[in-house]
């Protein structure tokens, strides 16, 4: 299983926009907040591994 790293760019209601920080991509990933740790805020760094997000 791969590990990916993201930064929370924006939060809009029940969704958050995440940007990959481990590779150079311009695309944002829209993720339901229910799948993310409750304490995230804009600027939080996340690790995605084994189908789970966790704050770094």
The first five atom37 places (N, CA, C, CB, O) and aatype in JSON, in Angstrom:
{
  "aatype": [20, 20, 20, 20, 20, 20, 20, 20, 20, 20, 20, 20, 20, 20, 20, 20, 20, 20, 20, 20, 20, 20, 20, 20, 20, 20, 20, 20, 20, 20, 20, 20, 20, 20, 20, 20, 20, 20, 20, 20, 20, 20, 20, 20, 20, 20, 20, 20, 20, 20, 20, 20, 20, 20, 20, 20],
  "atom_mask": [
    [1, 1, 1, 1, 1],
    [1, 1, 1, 1, 1],
    [1, 1, 1, 1, 1],
    [1, 1, 1, 1, 1],
    [1, 1, 1, 1, 1],
    [1, 1, 1, 1, 1],
    [1, 1, 1, 1, 1],
    [1, 1, 1, 1, 1],
    [1, 1, 1, 1, 1],
    [1, 1, 1, 1, 1],
    [1, 1, 1, 1, 1],
    [1, 1, 1, 1, 1],
    [1, 1, 1, 1, 1],
    [1, 1, 1, 1, 1],
    [1, 1, 1, 1, 1],
    [1, 1, 1, 1, 1],
    [1, 1, 1, 1, 1],
    [1, 1, 1, 1, 1],
    [1, 1, 1, 1, 1],
    [1, 1, 1, 1, 1],
    [1, 1, 1, 1, 1],
    [1, 1, 1, 1, 1],
    [1, 1, 1, 1, 1],
    [1, 1, 1, 1, 1],
    [1, 1, 1, 1, 1],
    [1, 1, 1, 1, 1],
    [1, 1, 1, 1, 1],
    [1, 1, 1, 1, 1],
    [1, 1, 1, 1, 1],
    [1, 1, 1, 1, 1],
    [1, 1, 1, 1, 1],
    [1, 1, 1, 1, 1],
    [1, 1, 1, 1, 1],
    [1, 1, 1, 1, 1],
    [1, 1, 1, 1, 1],
    [1, 1, 1, 1, 1],
    [1, 1, 1, 1, 1],
    [1, 1, 1, 1, 1],
    [1, 1, 1, 1, 1],
    [1, 1, 1, 1, 1],
    [1, 1, 1, 1, 1],
    [1, 1, 1, 1, 1],
    [1, 1, 1, 1, 1],
    [1, 1, 1, 1, 1],
    [1, 1, 1, 1, 1],
    [1, 1, 1, 1, 1],
    [1, 1, 1, 1, 1],
    [1, 1, 1, 1, 1],
    [1, 1, 1, 1, 1],
    [1, 1, 1, 1, 1],
    [1, 1, 1, 1, 1],
    [1, 1, 1, 1, 1],
    [1, 1, 1, 1, 1],
    [1, 1, 1, 1, 1],
    [1, 1, 1, 1, 1],
    [1, 1, 1, 1, 1]
  ],
  "atom_positions": [
    [[0.83, -1.17, 0.0], [0.0, 0.0, 0.0], [0.88, 1.24, 0.0], [-0.95, -0.01, 1.2], [1.9, 1.29, 0.69]],
    [[0.49, 2.23, -0.76], [1.27, 3.46, -0.83], [0.85, 4.44, 0.26], [1.11, 4.1, -2.2], [-0.23, 4.33, 0.83]],
    [[1.73, 5.38, 0.53], [1.46, 6.46, 1.47], [1.52, 7.77, 0.71], [2.48, 6.45, 2.66], [2.47, 8.02, -0.02]],
    [[0.49, 8.61, 0.89], [0.44, 9.91, 0.24], [0.3, 10.98, 1.3], [-0.72, 9.98, -0.75], [-0.26, 10.75, 2.37]],
    [[0.83, 12.17, 0.99], [0.8, 13.29, 1.92], [0.04, 14.46, 1.31], [2.23, 13.72, 2.31], [0.22, 14.79, 0.14]],
    [[-0.81, 15.07, 2.12], [-1.66, 16.16, 1.66], [-1.61, 17.33, 2.61], [-3.11, 15.68, 1.49], [-1.22, 17.19, 3.77]],
    [[-2.01, 18.5, 2.1], [-2.24, 19.68, 2.92], [-3.67, 20.13, 2.68], [-1.21, 20.83, 2.61], [-4.14, 20.13, 1.54]],
    [[-4.37, 20.51, 3.74], [-5.73, 21.02, 3.61], [-5.65, 22.45, 3.09], [-6.5, 20.96, 4.99], [-5.11, 23.33, 3.75]],
    [[-6.18, 22.67, 1.89], [-6.12, 23.98, 1.24], [-7.34, 24.82, 1.6], [-6.03, 23.83, -0.28], [-7.22, 26.03, 1.84]],
    [[-8.51, 24.19, 1.65], [-9.72, 24.91, 2.02], [-10.75, 23.94, 2.56], [-10.29, 25.69, 0.81], [-10.71, 22.74, 2.28]],
    [[-11.67, 24.48, 3.35], [-12.78, 23.7, 3.9], [-14.07, 24.42, 3.51], [-12.66, 23.53, 5.47], [-14.23, 25.61, 3.75]],
    [[-14.97, 23.66, 2.89], [-16.23, 24.24, 2.43], [-17.37, 23.34, 2.9], [-16.25, 24.4, 0.88], [-17.72, 22.37, 2.23]],
    [[-17.93, 23.67, 4.05], [-19.03, 22.87, 4.59], [-18.59, 21.46, 4.94], [-20.17, 22.82, 3.6], [-17.72, 21.26, 5.79]],
    [[-19.19, 20.48, 4.29], [-18.9, 19.06, 4.57], [-17.74, 18.51, 3.76], [-20.12, 18.24, 4.3], [-17.49, 17.3, 3.8]],
    [[-17.03, 19.36, 3.04], [-15.94, 18.9, 2.17], [-14.68, 19.71, 2.41], [-16.35, 18.99, 0.71], [-14.73, 20.86, 2.84]],
    [[-13.54, 19.1, 2.11], [-12.25, 19.77, 2.2], [-11.49, 19.53, 0.9], [-11.43, 19.28, 3.42], [-11.57, 18.45, 0.31]],
    [[-10.76, 20.54, 0.46], [-9.9, 20.42, -0.7], [-8.49, 20.12, -0.22], [-9.93, 21.7, -1.58], [-7.93, 20.86, 0.59]],
    [[-7.92, 19.04, -0.73], [-6.58, 18.62, -0.33], [-5.64, 18.72, -1.52], [-6.6, 17.18, 0.22], [-6.01, 18.43, -2.66]],
    [[-4.39, 19.13, -1.24], [-3.35, 19.22, -2.27], [-2.23, 18.28, -1.89], [-2.83, 20.67, -2.44], [-1.75, 18.29, -0.76]],
    [[-1.8, 17.46, -2.86], [-0.66, 16.56, -2.6], [0.58, 17.38, -2.36], [-0.44, 15.57, -3.78], [0.85, 18.34, -3.09]],
    [[1.35, 17.02, -1.36], [2.59, 17.74, -1.07], [3.82, 16.86, -1.25], [2.57, 18.29, 0.34], [4.95, 17.33, -1.12]],
    [[3.61, 15.57, -1.55], [4.75, 14.68, -1.75], [5.14, 14.58, -3.22], [4.43, 13.3, -1.22], [6.22, 14.07, -3.53]],
    [[4.3, 15.06, -4.12], [4.61, 15.12, -5.55], [4.1, 16.45, -6.09], [3.96, 13.91, -6.33], [3.26, 17.1, -5.47]],
    [[4.62, 16.86, -7.23], [4.25, 18.13, -7.84], [3.01, 17.98, -8.71], [5.41, 18.68, -8.67], [3.1, 17.61, -9.87]],
    [[1.83, 18.28, -8.13], [0.57, 18.24, -8.85], [-0.2, 19.52, -8.58], [-0.27, 17.0, -8.43], [-0.14, 20.07, -7.48]],
    [[-0.92, 20.01, -9.59], [-1.74, 21.21, -9.41], [-3.18, 20.87, -9.05], [-1.72, 22.03, -10.67], [-3.93, 21.76, -8.63]],
    [[-3.58, 19.62, -9.19], [-4.95, 19.22, -8.93], [-5.24, 19.16, -7.43], [-5.23, 17.86, -9.57], [-4.37, 18.83, -6.63]],
    [[-6.48, 19.5, -7.09], [-6.95, 19.36, -5.72], [-7.87, 18.16, -5.63], [-7.67, 20.65, -5.25], [-8.54, 17.8, -6.6]],
    [[-7.9, 17.54, -4.47], [-8.76, 16.39, -4.24], [-9.85, 16.82, -3.27], [-7.95, 15.17, -3.67], [-9.57, 17.3, -2.18]],
    [[-11.11, 16.64, -3.68], [-12.25, 16.97, -2.84], [-12.6, 15.74, -2.0], [-13.48, 17.43, -3.7], [-12.89, 14.67, -2.54]],
    [[-12.58, 15.91, -0.67], [-12.8, 14.78, 0.24], [-13.87, 15.16, 1.26], [-11.48, 14.38, 0.97], [-13.86, 16.27, 1.8]],
    [[-14.8, 14.25, 1.51], [-15.82, 14.48, 2.53], [-15.16, 14.58, 3.9], [-16.88, 13.35, 2.51], [-14.29, 13.78, 4.24]],
    [[-15.59, 15.55, 4.68], [-14.99, 15.75, 6.02], [-15.22, 14.57, 6.93], [-15.55, 16.99, 6.66], [-14.47, 14.37, 7.88]],
    [[-16.25, 13.78, 6.67], [-16.52, 12.59, 7.48], [-15.37, 11.59, 7.39], [-17.83, 11.94, 7.05], [-15.2, 10.76, 8.28]],
    [[-14.58, 11.65, 6.32], [-13.45, 10.73, 6.14], [-12.15, 11.26, 6.75], [-13.25, 10.46, 4.67], [-11.15, 10.55, 6.8]],
    [[-12.18, 12.51, 7.21], [-10.98, 13.17, 7.71], [-11.05, 13.3, 9.24], [-10.8, 14.56, 7.06], [-12.13, 13.25, 9.81]],
    [[-9.88, 13.48, 9.89], [-9.9, 13.71, 11.33], [-10.73, 14.97, 11.66], [-8.46, 13.86, 11.87], [-10.67, 15.95, 10.93]],
    [[-11.48, 14.94, 12.74], [-12.39, 16.03, 13.1], [-11.66, 17.34, 13.36], [-13.19, 15.65, 14.33], [-12.23, 18.41, 13.15]],
    [[-10.41, 17.28, 13.82], [-9.7, 18.5, 14.22], [-8.93, 19.18, 13.1], [-8.76, 18.17, 15.32], [-8.1, 20.05, 13.37]],
    [[-9.17, 18.8, 11.84], [-8.43, 19.45, 10.74], [-8.82, 20.92, 10.61], [-8.69, 18.72, 9.42], [-9.93, 21.32, 10.98]],
    [[-7.89, 21.7, 10.08], [-8.14, 23.1, 9.72], [-7.29, 23.41, 8.5], [-7.82, 24.08, 10.92], [-6.42, 22.62, 8.13]],
    [[-7.53, 24.54, 7.88], [-6.76, 24.93, 6.72], [-5.29, 24.98, 7.12], [-7.23, 26.31, 6.16], [-4.92, 25.58, 8.12]],
    [[-4.45, 24.33, 6.31], [-3.02, 24.26, 6.6], [-2.59, 22.96, 7.27], [-2.63, 25.41, 7.46], [-1.39, 22.69, 7.36]],
    [[-3.54, 22.17, 7.74], [-3.19, 20.89, 8.37], [-2.51, 19.97, 7.36], [-4.45, 20.2, 8.96], [-2.89, 19.94, 6.18]],
    [[-1.52, 19.24, 7.81], [-0.84, 18.26, 6.98], [-1.39, 16.88, 7.33], [0.73, 18.31, 7.18], [-1.52, 16.53, 8.5]],
    [[-1.73, 16.1, 6.3], [-2.32, 14.78, 6.49], [-1.5, 13.7, 5.82], [-3.75, 14.76, 5.96], [-0.85, 13.94, 4.8]],
    [[-1.54, 12.53, 6.4], [-0.96, 11.34, 5.8], [-2.1, 10.39, 5.46], [0.09, 10.65, 6.75], [-2.96, 10.13, 6.3]],
    [[-2.1, 9.88, 4.23], [-3.13, 8.93, 3.79], [-2.45, 7.58, 3.58], [-3.86, 9.41, 2.48], [-1.58, 7.43, 2.73]],
    [[-2.88, 6.62, 4.37], [-2.28, 5.28, 4.32], [-3.33, 4.28, 4.78], [-0.99, 5.2, 5.2], [-4.06, 4.53, 5.73]],
    [[-3.4, 3.15, 4.1], [-4.35, 2.08, 4.44], [-5.78, 2.61, 4.54], [-3.95, 1.41, 5.77], [-6.52, 2.28, 5.46]],
    [[-6.16, 3.44, 3.57], [-7.52, 3.99, 3.43], [-7.92, 4.9, 4.58], [-8.51, 2.86, 3.31], [-9.11, 5.08, 4.83]],
    [[-6.94, 5.48, 5.31], [-7.24, 6.36, 6.43], [-6.37, 7.62, 6.35], [-7.02, 5.63, 7.78], [-5.21, 7.58, 5.93]],
    [[-6.97, 8.73, 6.75], [-6.24, 10.0, 6.86], [-5.9, 10.22, 8.32], [-7.07, 11.2, 6.3], [-6.71, 9.98, 9.2]],
    [[-4.67, 10.7, 8.57], [-4.3, 11.08, 9.94], [-3.45, 12.34, 9.88], [-3.54, 9.92, 10.67], [-2.7, 12.56, 8.93]],
    [[-3.57, 13.16, 10.92], [-2.81, 14.4, 11.0], [-1.37, 14.07, 11.32], [-3.42, 15.37, 12.06], [-1.08, 13.23, 12.18]],
    [[-0.47, 14.74, 10.62], [0.96, 14.52, 10.88], [1.45, 15.47, 11.95], [1.8, 14.7, 9.58], [2.62, 15.45, 12.32]]
  ]
}
